[in-house]
Amino acid sequence: MFEKIAFVDEEGNKLELSVIEQTKVNGVNYLLVTDSEEEDDELNAFIVKDLSRPEDEDALYEIVEDDVEFDSVSKIFDELIEDLN
């Protein structure tokens, strides 16, 4: 079972996401997450980054939409997941 995080989308909908993997790049925490409950090969996964500051009570996550940032971080997650198998 995956660790869960709370996430509020752009429309204000509250979602509970499962964390598949996490990494830190240039001081920024990135999470590979899914909204699926099943642990299978067909996960609907996406990448979020932690924008919260140390003084923030709750974590603040944003979906990574920049293509260059997404591509570089997704390569890292690909390698991390390969190492798990």
Secondary structure, 3 states (H helix, E strand, C coil): CCEEEEEECCCCCEEEEEEEEEEEECCEEEEEEECCCCCCCCCCEEEEEECCCCCCCCCCEEECCCHHHHHHHHHHHHHHHHHHC
